[in-house]
Amino acid sequence: MSNLRLLDPVFADPFESTMRRFFSPTVFENGDRALQMRIDVSEKDDAYLVKADIPGVKKEDINVRIDGNVVQIDAEAREEKETRGNGGKVLRSERYYGTISRTFSLGQDVDNEKAKARYTDGVLNLELPKKASTAAKKLAIQ
């Protein structure tokens, strides 16, 4: 067991702090934390704007698929091999490596020919223009 401890100001309650020290790290710290993709979706008159937080991922490892009004974002965080010289060892590793996927639907179909994606500082920005809807046509009865 490592001597490295995390300081968490959220747990200011003395009883909870005591319990954390007594059971740490087995009960309160889950070693299998999955990478979570948090998104913001906003709407303009002619487009949807999506911001997805995907830190630690290279842009080559991100795929965006659009099928009508359904958007799917896939990403893979790849583990980089660490070299430790002079007998060094890892005391704690919390970074997640693996795949993540997020699928959501929008209120209107997306014009995927005009869609744009930009990835900067761990944030994927999507500009998804709405597909021009065809106006309802009234049929003349003969």
Residue frames as a rotation matrix with the C-alpha (Angstrom) as fourth column:
MET 1
0.586 0.810 0.000 0.00
0.810 -0.586 0.000 0.00
0.000 0.000 -1.000 0.00
SER 2
-0.149 -0.630 0.762 1.29
0.622 -0.659 -0.423 3.44
0.768 0.411 0.490 -0.88
ASN 3
-0.370 -0.055 -0.927 1.94
0.855 -0.410 -0.317 6.21
-0.362 -0.911 0.199 1.62
LEU 4
-0.976 0.024 0.217 0.62
0.098 -0.840 0.534 8.74
0.196 0.543 0.817 -0.85
ARG 5
-0.309 0.908 -0.284 -2.69
0.797 0.084 -0.598 10.31
-0.519 -0.411 -0.750 0.26
LEU 6
-0.460 0.280 0.843 -5.03
0.573 -0.631 0.522 12.66
0.678 0.724 0.130 -1.52
LEU 7
-0.834 0.243 -0.496 -6.26
0.285 -0.580 -0.763 15.75
-0.473 -0.778 0.415 0.26
ASP 8
-0.504 0.762 0.406 -9.92
0.600 -0.029 0.800 16.34
0.621 0.647 -0.442 -0.41
PRO 9
-0.985 0.057 0.161 -11.42
-0.148 -0.757 -0.636 19.49
0.085 -0.651 0.754 1.16
VAL 10
-0.204 0.970 -0.135 -14.93
-0.507 0.013 0.862 18.19
0.838 0.244 0.488 0.50
PHE 11
0.349 0.287 -0.892 -14.54
0.464 0.774 0.431 15.75
0.814 -0.564 0.138 3.39
ALA 12
-0.370 -0.464 0.805 -14.23
-0.376 -0.718 -0.586 18.29
0.850 -0.520 0.091 6.20
ASP 13
0.676 0.673 0.299 -16.37
-0.589 0.250 0.769 16.20
0.443 -0.696 0.565 8.57
PRO 14
-0.191 -0.846 0.497 -14.03
-0.982 0.171 -0.086 14.69
-0.012 -0.505 -0.863 11.22
PHE 15
0.210 0.326 0.922 -15.93
-0.396 0.890 -0.225 11.37
-0.894 -0.317 0.316 11.33
GLU 16
0.981 0.186 0.050 -15.77
-0.023 0.371 -0.928 10.96
-0.191 0.910 0.368 7.57
SER 17
0.417 -0.902 -0.109 -12.07
-0.783 -0.296 -0.547 11.93
0.461 0.314 -0.830 7.56
THR 18
-0.203 -0.451 0.869 -11.40
-0.846 0.528 0.076 9.28
-0.494 -0.720 -0.489 10.19
MET 19
0.544 0.491 0.680 -13.31
-0.091 0.841 -0.534 6.68
-0.834 0.229 0.502 8.19
ARG 20
0.923 -0.250 -0.294 -11.39
-0.325 -0.095 -0.941 7.62
0.207 0.963 -0.169 5.03
ARG 21
0.004 -0.985 0.173 -8.06
-0.965 -0.049 -0.258 7.17
0.262 -0.166 -0.951 6.82
PHE 22
-0.108 0.004 0.994 -9.18
-0.647 0.759 -0.074 3.88
-0.755 -0.651 -0.079 8.38
PHE 23
0.495 0.443 0.747 -10.54
0.199 0.780 -0.594 2.28
-0.846 0.442 0.298 5.19
SER 24
0.684 -0.218 -0.696 -8.46
-0.668 -0.571 -0.477 4.11
-0.293 0.791 -0.536 2.60
PRO 25
-0.731 0.263 -0.629 -8.03
-0.620 -0.641 0.452 3.34
-0.284 0.721 0.632 -0.23
THR 26
-0.955 0.223 0.194 -10.29
0.272 0.920 0.284 0.30
-0.115 0.324 -0.939 -0.42
VAL 27
-0.215 0.974 -0.068 -13.75
0.830 0.145 -0.538 1.74
-0.514 -0.172 -0.840 0.28
PHE 28
0.401 0.478 -0.781 -13.75
0.223 -0.878 -0.423 5.36
-0.888 -0.005 -0.459 -0.78
GLU 29
-0.094 -0.506 -0.857 -11.50
-0.772 -0.507 0.384 5.31
-0.629 0.698 -0.343 -3.80
ASN 30
0.745 0.420 0.518 -12.58
0.021 0.762 -0.647 3.33
-0.667 0.493 0.559 -6.80
GLY 31
-0.255 -0.967 0.008 -9.58
-0.030 0.017 0.999 2.25
-0.966 0.255 -0.034 -8.86
ASP 32
-0.579 0.102 0.809 -11.64
0.777 0.372 0.508 1.69
-0.250 0.922 -0.295 -12.05
ARG 33
-0.008 0.555 -0.832 -12.74
0.051 -0.830 -0.555 5.21
-0.999 -0.047 -0.021 -12.80
ALA 34
0.061 0.111 0.992 -14.04
0.953 0.288 -0.091 5.39
-0.296 0.951 -0.088 -16.32
LEU 35
-0.931 -0.352 -0.096 -13.32
0.284 -0.864 0.415 8.34
-0.229 0.359 0.905 -18.52
GLN 36
0.061 0.995 -0.085 -16.43
0.745 -0.102 -0.659 10.47
-0.664 -0.023 -0.747 -18.79
MET 37
-0.765 -0.212 0.609 -17.22
0.601 -0.576 0.554 12.61
0.233 0.789 0.568 -21.79
ARG 38
-0.149 0.701 -0.697 -19.11
0.580 -0.509 -0.636 15.69
-0.801 -0.499 -0.331 -20.71
ILE 39
-0.621 -0.011 0.784 -20.92
0.752 -0.293 0.591 17.61
0.223 0.956 0.190 -23.42
ASP 40
-0.363 0.568 -0.739 -22.71
0.061 -0.777 -0.626 20.92
-0.930 -0.272 0.248 -23.86
VAL 41
-0.552 0.278 0.786 -25.21
0.833 0.157 0.530 21.26
0.024 0.948 -0.319 -26.69
SER 42
-0.358 0.463 -0.811 -26.61
0.044 -0.859 -0.510 24.63
-0.933 -0.218 0.287 -27.72
GLU 43
-0.067 0.466 0.882 -28.86
0.950 0.299 -0.085 25.57
-0.304 0.833 -0.463 -30.61
LYS 44
-0.735 -0.040 -0.677 -28.90
-0.165 -0.958 0.235 28.48
-0.658 0.285 0.697 -33.01
ASP 45
0.241 0.886 -0.396 -31.49
-0.659 -0.150 -0.737 29.10
-0.713 0.439 0.547 -35.71
ASP 46
0.618 -0.017 -0.786 -29.44
-0.755 0.269 -0.598 27.30
0.221 0.963 0.153 -38.33
ALA 47
-0.037 -0.740 -0.671 -27.11
-0.250 0.657 -0.711 24.96
0.967 0.142 -0.209 -36.38
TYR 48
0.978 0.131 -0.160 -26.34
0.105 0.348 0.932 22.98
0.178 -0.928 0.327 -33.26
LEU 49
0.154 -0.954 0.259 -23.12
-0.640 -0.296 -0.709 23.68
0.753 -0.057 -0.656 -31.38
VAL 50
0.937 0.095 -0.336 -21.55
0.142 0.776 0.615 20.87
0.319 -0.624 0.714 -29.37
LYS 51
0.076 -0.924 0.374 -18.63
-0.830 -0.266 -0.489 21.09
0.552 -0.274 -0.788 -26.95
ALA 52
0.912 0.158 -0.379 -17.27
0.014 0.911 0.412 17.77
0.410 -0.381 0.829 -25.68
ASP 53
0.378 -0.799 0.467 -14.54
-0.919 -0.264 0.291 17.50
-0.109 -0.540 -0.835 -23.05
ILE 54
0.974 -0.181 -0.137 -12.14
0.146 0.962 -0.232 14.75
0.174 0.206 0.963 -24.10
PRO 55
0.586 -0.798 0.140 -8.85
-0.801 -0.545 0.247 15.45
-0.121 -0.257 -0.959 -22.30
GLY 56
-0.087 -0.789 0.608 -5.72
-0.577 0.537 0.615 13.41
-0.812 -0.298 -0.502 -22.96
VAL 57
0.383 0.284 0.879 -6.82
0.512 0.727 -0.457 12.22
-0.769 0.625 0.133 -26.40
LYS 58
-0.745 -0.619 -0.249 -5.07
0.071 -0.445 0.893 12.94
-0.663 0.647 0.375 -29.68
LYS 59
-0.073 0.780 -0.622 -7.26
-0.746 -0.456 -0.485 14.31
-0.662 0.428 0.615 -32.45
GLU 60
-0.522 -0.174 -0.835 -6.31
-0.762 0.535 0.365 11.34
0.383 0.827 -0.411 -34.65
ASP 61
-0.953 0.124 -0.276 -8.01
0.223 0.903 -0.366 9.07
0.204 -0.411 -0.889 -32.08
ILE 62
-0.497 0.838 -0.225 -11.39
-0.155 -0.340 -0.928 10.84
-0.854 -0.426 0.298 -32.25
ASN 63
-0.905 0.319 0.280 -14.18
0.374 0.289 0.881 9.76
0.201 0.902 -0.381 -34.61
VAL 64
-0.542 0.797 -0.267 -17.46
-0.352 -0.503 -0.789 11.61
-0.763 -0.334 0.553 -35.14
ARG 65
-0.883 0.358 0.302 -20.34
0.458 0.524 0.718 9.95
0.099 0.773 -0.627 -37.00
ILE 66
-0.601 0.746 -0.286 -23.56
-0.540 -0.643 -0.543 11.67
-0.589 -0.172 0.790 -38.02
ASP 67
-0.889 0.433 0.146 -26.62
0.427 0.673 0.603 9.73
0.163 0.599 -0.784 -39.15
GLY 68
0.070 0.943 0.326 -29.62
0.637 -0.294 0.712 12.01
0.767 0.158 -0.621 -39.63
ASN 69
0.505 0.150 0.850 -30.17
-0.425 -0.814 0.396 13.57
0.751 -0.562 -0.347 -36.21
VAL 70
0.976 -0.208 -0.068 -27.99
0.179 0.579 0.796 11.06
-0.127 -0.788 0.602 -34.29
VAL 71
0.459 -0.879 0.128 -24.42
-0.634 -0.426 -0.645 12.07
0.622 0.215 -0.753 -33.41
GLN 72
0.950 -0.248 -0.191 -21.85
0.313 0.756 0.575 9.59
0.002 -0.606 0.795 -32.10
ILE 73
0.477 -0.852 0.217 -18.45
-0.758 -0.524 -0.389 10.60
0.445 0.022 -0.895 -30.74
ASP 74
0.926 -0.302 -0.229 -15.83
0.362 0.882 0.303 7.88
0.110 -0.363 0.925 -30.15
ALA 75
0.499 -0.823 0.272 -12.39
-0.719 -0.568 -0.401 8.48
0.484 0.005 -0.875 -28.67
GLU 76
0.787 -0.335 -0.518 -9.47
0.472 0.868 0.154 6.43
0.398 -0.366 0.841 -27.40
ALA 77
0.656 -0.641 0.397 -6.96
-0.753 -0.593 0.286 7.54
0.052 -0.487 -0.872 -24.78
ARG 78
0.675 -0.477 -0.563 -3.83
0.118 0.823 -0.555 5.50
0.729 0.308 0.612 -25.37
GLU 79
0.913 -0.398 -0.092 -1.45
0.107 0.015 0.994 4.60
-0.394 -0.917 0.057 -22.58
GLU 80
0.606 -0.794 -0.048 2.05
-0.453 -0.295 -0.841 5.90
0.654 0.532 -0.538 -23.07
LYS 81
0.601 -0.457 -0.656 4.88
0.648 0.759 0.064 3.79
0.468 -0.464 0.752 -21.73
GLU 82
0.860 -0.350 0.372 6.78
-0.488 -0.780 0.392 5.46
0.153 -0.518 -0.841 -18.91
THR 83
0.287 -0.834 -0.471 10.45
0.370 0.550 -0.749 4.84
0.884 0.040 0.466 -18.44
ARG 84
0.956 -0.002 0.292 11.68
-0.271 -0.380 0.885 4.90
0.109 -0.925 -0.364 -14.90
GLY 85
0.213 -0.955 -0.207 15.39
-0.024 0.207 -0.978 5.18
0.977 0.213 0.021 -14.40
ASN 86
-0.646 -0.656 0.390 17.33
-0.404 -0.140 -0.904 4.51
0.648 -0.742 -0.174 -11.20
GLY 87
-0.824 0.276 -0.495 14.75
0.496 0.774 -0.394 2.13
0.274 -0.570 -0.775 -9.69
GLY 88
-0.809 0.578 0.102 11.84
-0.582 -0.767 -0.272 4.59
-0.079 -0.279 0.957 -9.73
LYS 89
-0.777 0.629 0.021 8.31
0.629 0.775 0.060 3.33
0.021 0.060 -0.998 -9.20
VAL 90
-0.438 0.735 0.518 4.80
-0.084 -0.607 0.790 4.64
0.895 0.303 0.327 -9.72
LEU 91
-0.997 0.079 0.001 3.20
0.000 0.011 -1.000 5.62
-0.079 -0.997 -0.011 -6.41
ARG 92
-0.165 0.986 -0.015 -0.26
0.181 0.016 -0.983 6.33
-0.970 -0.165 -0.181 -7.77
SER 93
-0.994 -0.069 0.081 -1.83
0.090 -0.143 0.986 6.17
-0.057 0.987 0.149 -11.22
GLU 94
-0.307 0.937 -0.169 -5.26
0.208 -0.107 -0.972 7.76
-0.929 -0.333 -0.162 -11.74
ARG 95
-0.416 0.135 -0.899 -5.19
-0.794 -0.536 0.287 8.57
-0.443 0.833 0.330 -15.42
TYR 96
0.341 0.681 0.648 -7.63
-0.142 0.719 -0.681 6.58
-0.929 0.140 0.341 -17.53
TYR 97
-0.692 -0.481 -0.538 -6.66
-0.637 0.057 0.768 4.75
-0.339 0.875 -0.347 -20.68
GLY 98
-0.584 0.520 0.623 -9.20
0.511 0.832 -0.216 3.16
-0.631 0.192 -0.752 -22.95
THR 99
-0.792 0.365 0.489 -12.13
0.390 -0.312 0.866 3.98
0.469 0.877 0.105 -25.18
ILE 100
-0.583 0.682 -0.442 -15.11
0.208 -0.401 -0.892 6.21
-0.785 -0.612 0.092 -24.61
SER 101
-0.788 0.414 0.457 -18.23
0.484 -0.042 0.874 6.75
0.381 0.909 -0.167 -26.67
ARG 102
-0.590 0.664 -0.459 -21.13
0.100 -0.505 -0.858 9.16
-0.801 -0.552 0.231 -26.45
THR 103
-0.788 0.436 0.436 -24.26
0.522 0.096 0.848 9.06
0.328 0.895 -0.303 -28.62
PHE 104
-0.493 0.675 -0.549 -27.08
0.255 -0.492 -0.833 11.58
-0.832 -0.551 0.071 -28.57
SER 105
-0.261 0.487 0.833 -29.90
0.961 0.045 0.274 12.73
0.096 0.872 -0.480 -30.82
LEU 106
-0.937 -0.048 -0.346 -30.82
0.073 -0.996 -0.058 16.24
-0.341 -0.079 0.937 -31.86
GLY 107
-0.156 0.977 -0.145 -34.22
0.012 -0.145 -0.989 17.71
-0.988 -0.156 0.011 -32.66
GLN 108
0.788 0.369 -0.492 -33.53
-0.437 -0.228 -0.870 18.01
-0.433 0.901 -0.018 -36.37
ASP 109
0.741 -0.529 0.414 -31.39
0.655 0.704 -0.274 16.23
-0.147 0.474 0.868 -38.99
VAL 110
0.299 -0.764 -0.572 -27.85
-0.076 -0.616 0.784 17.52
-0.951 -0.190 -0.242 -39.48
ASP 111
0.962 -0.122 -0.245 -26.40
-0.256 -0.084 -0.963 18.53
0.097 0.989 -0.111 -42.83
ASN 112
0.671 -0.720 0.175 -23.29
0.302 0.482 0.823 16.37
-0.677 -0.499 0.541 -42.51
GLU 113
0.392 -0.534 0.749 -21.75
0.869 -0.053 -0.493 17.84
0.303 0.844 0.443 -45.70
LYS 114
0.317 -0.210 0.925 -21.42
-0.006 -0.976 -0.220 21.24
0.948 0.064 -0.310 -43.97
ALA 115
0.982 0.075 -0.171 -20.57
0.160 0.132 0.978 19.98
0.096 -0.988 0.118 -40.46
LYS 116
0.240 -0.933 0.268 -17.28
-0.323 -0.338 -0.884 21.16
0.916 0.126 -0.382 -38.94
ALA 117
0.899 -0.061 -0.434 -15.14
0.409 0.472 0.781 19.74
0.157 -0.879 0.449 -36.12
ARG 118
0.222 -0.853 0.473 -12.25
-0.337 -0.522 -0.783 21.37
0.915 0.014 -0.404 -34.25
TYR 119
0.758 -0.057 -0.649 -10.23
0.556 0.575 0.600 19.91
0.339 -0.816 0.467 -31.34
THR 120
-0.009 -0.739 0.673 -8.29
-0.082 -0.671 -0.737 22.33
0.997 -0.062 -0.054 -29.15
ASP 121
-0.623 -0.386 0.681 -6.97
-0.641 -0.248 -0.727 21.99
0.450 -0.888 -0.093 -25.58
GLY 122
-0.986 0.160 0.046 -8.93
0.111 0.836 -0.538 18.80
-0.125 -0.525 -0.842 -24.86
VAL 123
-0.192 0.964 -0.184 -12.26
-0.109 -0.207 -0.972 20.19
-0.975 -0.167 0.145 -26.11
LEU 124
-0.777 0.078 0.625 -13.97
0.610 0.337 0.717 18.96
-0.155 0.938 -0.309 -29.27
ASN 125
-0.393 0.640 -0.660 -16.11
-0.292 -0.767 -0.571 21.69
-0.872 -0.032 0.489 -30.87
LEU 126
-0.656 0.281 0.701 -18.71
0.714 0.534 0.453 20.63
-0.247 0.797 -0.551 -33.41
GLU 127
-0.527 0.584 -0.617 -20.73
-0.552 -0.788 -0.273 22.96
-0.646 0.197 0.738 -35.59
LEU 128
-0.777 0.330 0.536 -23.61
0.493 0.848 0.193 20.95
-0.391 0.414 -0.822 -36.96
PRO 129
-0.813 0.486 -0.321 -25.76
-0.575 -0.757 0.311 22.88
-0.092 0.437 0.895 -39.47
LYS 130
-0.174 0.852 0.494 -29.41
-0.141 0.475 -0.868 21.90
-0.975 -0.221 0.038 -39.58
LYS 131
-0.829 -0.012 0.560 -30.54
0.514 0.379 0.769 20.23
-0.222 0.925 -0.308 -42.77
ALA 132
-0.784 0.578 -0.228 -32.97
-0.618 -0.763 0.189 22.38
-0.065 0.289 0.955 -44.72
SER 133
-0.563 0.661 0.496 -36.37
0.256 0.710 -0.656 20.93
-0.786 -0.243 -0.569 -44.13
THR 134
-0.896 0.333 0.292 -38.67
0.274 -0.101 0.956 20.58
0.348 0.937 -0.001 -47.04
ALA 135
-0.714 0.690 0.116 -41.89
-0.655 -0.600 -0.459 22.51
-0.247 -0.404 0.881 -46.68
ALA 136
-0.456 0.648 0.610 -45.08
0.289 0.756 -0.588 20.56
-0.842 -0.092 -0.532 -46.53
LYS 137
-0.953 0.140 -0.270 -46.79
-0.302 -0.318 0.899 20.35
0.040 0.938 0.345 -49.88
LYS 138
-0.203 0.956 0.210 -50.52
-0.390 0.118 -0.913 20.43
-0.898 -0.268 0.349 -50.30
LEU 139
-0.900 -0.071 0.430 -51.77
0.307 0.598 0.740 18.03
-0.310 0.798 -0.517 -52.89
ALA 140
-0.514 0.753 -0.411 -54.49
-0.834 -0.551 0.032 19.14
-0.202 0.359 0.911 -55.23
ILE 141
-0.477 0.449 0.756 -57.33
0.109 0.883 -0.455 16.67
-0.872 -0.135 -0.471 -55.32
GLN 142
-0.828 0.131 -0.545 -58.60
-0.559 -0.267 0.785 15.91
-0.043 0.955 0.294 -58.82
